[in-house]
């Protein structure tokens, strides 16, 4: 798999077991690539084959949990009967391009294991990562960007015709809600913008509403006919 620039390419060379951090649900995996190893956690029901998958990525510090009190792991576990989830920890979260490549590796892994419909979710820095990554694969069906930064998201229009959901807290002082409003302007239809009053960057204040929103939106996207 390669990006549009020839010097930015990455390939999976192997997949080996990896011990996920204590307290993490799911199964740890190490994705061995031509640019280094990527830590990942997979959630799936091995008794129920599925063609639907999600790649979850976090912010500029990396990690697995996501915002809103570990919403990534919770949703991944709740959805795993019908949807495989892969939570990715960037090799170097300081670098947007490398983090995009890590996300593409996650997509490639899911495609290689029989998943044909893939959704991307990113928070903060990760919002720009998934917006940038989506156009590189025709297997990506939809994108969710939570509390996203604008840097790296200027080409949000290229996400279309995939649906794009933007979510932001109106009291976010790290990345103000105007960031998602700007990305919404850059994006093409179909697109949605949800702003939560009183919520800050980590979306803790709206975590219950956010869980419901994401679970419903994800389920609806996978149930929708192809665009």
N, C-alpha and C positions, 0 to 999 in steps of 0.2 A: 504494500500500500504506500502511495506517495502523495504528497501535496502537490499544488500547482508549481511550486518551486522545486527544481530538481535536487537542490542540496538539502531539502527537508523531506526525507523519506524514513520510513520505519517499518519493520517487519517483525512478526512474532516468530521466534525461534524455538520456543518451548513453553510448556505450562507445567509447573510443579506445585505440590502442596506447600502451604505457608501458614504459620501459626498466627492467626489474627490476634490483635490486642485483647487482653482479658476483658470480658464483659460484652464483647461484640457478638451479636447473632450472626449466623451465616457461616460459610466455609471459606477460609483463607486460601488464596491462590497467588502465586508469583508468575506474572506474565514476563517471560524472558524475551527481550527484543534486541534488535541491532543497535539500539541507543541506550540500553541499560534495562534493569529489572523494574517492573511496575507492581506495586503491592495492590491487591484487589480482594474484595470479599464478594462472594456470589451467594445469592439466595434463590433457591429453586426447589420445586417438588419433583424429585426424580421419578415418581410414579405417574406423573401427569405431564406428558410431553407438551410443549407449547412453542409457538412460533413468535411469541411476543416478548420483547425484552426492553429493559431500561438501563441506561448508563447514568449514574449519579456522580457528580463532581462538586467539590466544595470551593472554598475561597483561596486567598493568596497564601494562606498558611498550610494548605493541604488538609489531610485528614479524611475521615470517613463519615462523620455523623450528620453533617449538614446543619442548618439553622433550626430554630424552634424546638430546642430540647431533644435533639437527635431524631429529627423527623425522617431522615433517609432510612435508617435501619428499621424504624417502626413500620413505615409504609412498605419497605421491601419485604418484611416478614408477613405483613397482612395481605400483600398481593401475590405472594409466591406460588399459590396454587395454580394460577393461570398465567402469571407473568414472571419471567426470570429477571432478577435485578443484579447488576454488577456495580458495586461501589468502588471507585478508583481513587487511589492516593497518588497525586502527581509525583513524578521523579524530581522535578524542580519547579515548585509553584511560583517562583519569582519570574518565570519566563512564560509569556502567553503562548508563543508558538510551540514550545515543547509540551505545554499542558494540552494544547489542541491535539497534538500528535498522540499523547497518552489517551485522550478521549477517543480518537480514531482507532487506537488499538483495542479499546473496549468494544467499539462497534464491530471491528473485524473479528474479535473473538466470538461475539454473539452470532454474527453471520456464519462463521465457520462451524458453529454448533447447531445450525438449523433454524436460527431466528431470522425471520424475514421482515418483521415490523418492529422498529426500534424507536424509542422515545428518549430524548436527552433532557436531563435536569441539572441545572447549575445555580449556585448561589454566589452573589457578590462578584468577585473576579471570575468565578465559574459560570456566571451568566454570560459574560462575553466569550468564554471558552466554548460553551455549547452553541451559541449563536454563530460563531466562526466555524465550528466543526460541521454543523448540520449540512451545508451544501455539498460537502465532499462525498456523501453517501446517499444513494437513492433508496437505501433501506430505512433511513430516518423518516419517521412518519409525523413527528411533532416535537416541539421544543418548549421547555419551561425555563424561564429565567427569573430568579428570585433576587430582589434587592440588587439588581445588576449595575455594574459600572458601565459607562459609555465607551471607555477606551477598549478597542477591539470589537465593538458592536456596531460600528458605522455601516457595515454591510448587512444589517438586519433584513433589508429587503430581499436578500438572496435566500433567506429561509423559506419564503413563499415558493410554491403553493402549500408548504407544510404549515399547519396552524402554529401560532406562537402565543404563549400565555406569559404575560409579564405581571409580576406581583411585587408590591413595594409597600413599606410602612410609611405613613405620612409624617412620622416623627423621626425618621432616619436622619441622623446628623453626620454619619460617616459618608454615605452616598445618598444625597437627598432624593426624594421621589421624582424630582424633575429629570433624573437620569432615565428612569423607566418611561417617563412621559416623552422624552426625546427619542428613545429607542422605538417607542410606539409610532412616532411620527416617521422615523426612517423605515419602519417595517411596512410590508404590503399585507393586504388581506390574504387569508383569514388571520385575525389577531385580536387579542383580548388584553385589557389592562385592568387589574384589580388593585385598589389602594385601600389599605387598612388604617383607619383613624387610630391614633394613639400607639401604633406599633413602631418599634425602632428597627435597627438594621438586622438584628438577629430574629425578628418576627416572633419573639417569645410571647408578646402580649396578645397575639392572635393565633397561637399555635393550634388550638382546637378547630377554629374555623378554617385554618390553612390546611390541616389534615383532611378535613371533609372536602374542601375545594379541590385539592390535588388528587385525592382518591377518585372523586367523581369525574374530574376532567380527564385523567389518565384512562379510566375505564371507558369513557365516552369516545375518546380518540381511537382506542383499539377496536371498539365496536363499530366505528364509522366505516362506510365503504371507502375504497381507495379514491383519492382525489383525481 
